[in-house]
Amino acid sequence: MKCLSLMQPWAQLLCLPIKDVENRGRRSSYRGPCLIHASKTFDYEAIPWIQATFDADKATEIIGQLSEYRPLPTGAIIGRVNIDDCVAGDTSPWFVGPWGYVRTEPVLFKEPIPYRGLPSLFFEVPCTREVPCCDRRDEYNGFASGPLLFTCPMHCRCHD
């Protein structure tokens, strides 16, 4: 399955129902499910950027949601999203360009899966047939709850 590696807290924000666009330096034609890997690096400019971009109440809300997950996991696959589009412009406050990967269906895994990321646009995570995930979204906050195993997409070769 494709996997995208991001610094924290951006990885966490993408897996929560908060950040709807991931900014990248180049375009991608990939569309579909994508695991999200939190690299071992933390972007210390993220919190000041959030405070400068959003009004005080919204920034406090976003930072508060991140605080619920302290410490933020690193060096692990923490969730999955669907990449629906790649755009050169977007009205989302998260878009700064030059390219934005528009994501939907964010799922934050209950337990991070330790995994060494790779410095590429997308990297392939070998299919193990079943990957721990979550099945239901809490009505109040959109977070996933309840265990489930999802199988990898059929286009991979492990099902042959």
C-alpha positions, -999 to 999 in steps of 0.1 A, spaced: 0 0 0 12 35 -7 25 55 23 33 91 27 58 103 54 53 136 72 68 154 101 47 157 133 24 174 140 13 175 103 9 137 102 -14 138 132 -34 167 118 -39 149 85 -52 117 102 -76 137 124 -106 154 108 -87 187 109 -62 191 80 -77 184 46 -47 192 23 -11 180 24 13 204 7 40 191 -15 66 204 -39 55 183 -68 24 169 -84 13 133 -81 -11 113 -102 -18 88 -73 -54 86 -61 -66 61 -35 -59 48 0 -27 60 16 -11 51 49 4 81 69 38 77 84 50 101 112 87 107 106 111 110 136 114 147 129 91 173 146 84 206 128 87 232 155 74 259 132 40 242 129 24 256 161 35 292 154 21 287 118 -12 275 132 -14 304 156 -6 329 128 -30 313 102 -62 308 123 -80 330 147 -72 326 184 -102 303 192 -96 280 162 -59 278 168 -65 270 205 -89 242 195 -65 227 170 -36 228 194 -58 214 221 -67 184 200 -30 177 194 -23 179 231 -47 150 237 -22 127 220 10 137 238 36 126 231 29 125 194 41 92 179 71 93 156 88 67 135 55 49 129 25 45 106 -2 63 125 -32 63 102 -46 63 67 -64 86 44 -77 86 9 -59 109 -16 -87 122 -38 -69 149 -58 -38 169 -64 -44 206 -69 -24 237 -77 -48 259 -57 -74 254 -30 -96 275 -7 -85 254 23 -66 274 49 -42 245 50 -32 249 14 1 268 9 12 249 -23 27 246 -47 8 214 -48 -19 201 -25 -30 165 -20 -66 167 -11 -75 140 14 -108 125 27 -117 97 51 -90 103 77 -85 75 102 -61 77 132 -50 42 143 -55 34 179 -19 21 181 10 34 160 27 7 139 65 12 142 80 15 108 110 31 92 99 57 66 116 66 33 123 101 19 102 98 -12 70 112 -24 52 79 -17 68 47 -6 54 12 -7 46 -6 25 47 -44 19 13 -59 23 9 -82 52 -27 -90 42 -41 -75 75 -32 -42 90 -45 -31 124 -70 -2 120 -102 10 133 -138 6 120 -162 32 134 -161 69 139 -172 84 172 -203 105 166 -190 134 185 -154 139 174 -150 118 142 -122 97 156 -121 61 148 -130 36 176 -132 -1 177 -108 -27 164 -108 -40 128 -84 -55 104 -85 -42 69 -70 -61 40 -47 -45 15 -60 -35 -19 -64 -63 -44 -39 -47 -69 -10 -58 -48 6 -92 -54 2 -108 -20 -32 -123 -29 -19 -143 -59 
